[in-house]
């Protein structure tokens, strides 16, 4: 008889504890969503515009240097 009472109490505490956790997490998500909307309304993100690129400029790539560095790293790793 004593064991079943302990199991019943354990299940009650389990349900109570898990319910408390889920309610807390749900409220936390709701509050964070509301806070996010408020922050976005009063502090909108700054719009960044990229600097204009001249047509005569060419993008310089360092592909050969990157390949050499990777190859050297692989060779050193295999030693």
C-alpha positions as CSV (number, residue, x, y, z in Angstrom):
1,X,0.0,0.0,0.0
2,X,2.8,2.5,0.9
3,X,4.5,2.0,-2.4
4,X,1.5,2.9,-4.5
5,X,0.9,6.1,-2.5
6,X,4.6,7.1,-3.1
7,X,4.2,6.4,-6.9
8,X,1.0,8.4,-7.1
9,X,2.6,11.3,-5.3
10,X,5.6,11.0,-7.6
11,X,3.4,11.1,-10.7
12,X,1.5,14.2,-9.3
13,X,4.8,16.0,-8.7
14,X,6.0,15.0,-12.2
15,X,2.8,16.4,-13.8
16,X,2.9,19.5,-11.7
17,X,6.6,20.2,-12.4
18,X,6.4,19.5,-16.2
19,X,3.2,21.7,-16.4
20,X,5.0,24.5,-14.6
21,X,8.0,24.3,-16.9
22,X,5.9,24.3,-20.1
23,X,3.8,27.2,-18.9
24,X,7.0,29.2,-18.0
25,X,8.6,28.4,-21.4
26,X,5.4,29.4,-23.3
27,X,5.1,32.7,-21.4
28,X,8.8,33.3,-22.1
29,X,8.3,32.8,-25.8
30,X,5.2,35.1,-25.8
31,X,7.0,37.9,-23.9
32,X,10.1,37.7,-26.1
33,X,8.0,37.9,-29.3
34,X,6.2,41.0,-27.9
35,X,9.5,42.5,-26.9
36,X,10.9,41.8,-30.3
37,X,8.0,43.7,-32.0
38,X,8.4,46.6,-29.6
39,X,12.2,46.9,-30.3
40,X,11.7,46.6,-34.0
41,X,9.1,49.3,-34.0
42,X,11.1,51.9,-32.0
43,X,14.6,50.9,-33.0
44,X,14.5,49.7,-36.7
45,X,17.7,48.2,-38.0
46,X,19.9,50.6,-39.9
47,X,19.9,50.1,-43.6
48,X,23.4,49.7,-44.9
49,X,24.1,50.5,-48.5
50,X,27.2,49.1,-50.1
51,X,29.7,51.6,-51.4
52,X,29.5,52.1,-55.2
53,X,31.9,50.0,-57.2
54,X,33.6,51.5,-60.3
55,X,33.2,49.5,-63.4
56,X,36.9,49.7,-64.2
57,X,37.8,48.0,-60.9
58,X,38.3,44.2,-61.1
59,X,38.0,41.9,-58.1
60,X,41.3,40.5,-57.2
61,X,41.2,36.9,-56.0
62,X,43.7,35.1,-53.9
63,X,42.7,31.7,-55.0
64,X,46.3,30.5,-55.7
65,X,47.4,31.6,-52.3
66,X,44.4,29.8,-50.6
67,X,45.1,26.6,-52.5
68,X,48.8,26.7,-51.6
69,X,47.9,27.3,-47.9
70,X,45.4,24.4,-47.9
71,X,47.9,22.1,-49.6
72,X,50.6,23.0,-47.2
73,X,48.3,22.3,-44.2
74,X,47.3,18.9,-45.6
75,X,50.9,18.0,-46.2
76,X,51.9,19.0,-42.6
77,X,48.9,17.1,-41.2
78,X,49.9,13.9,-42.9
79,X,53.4,14.0,-41.5
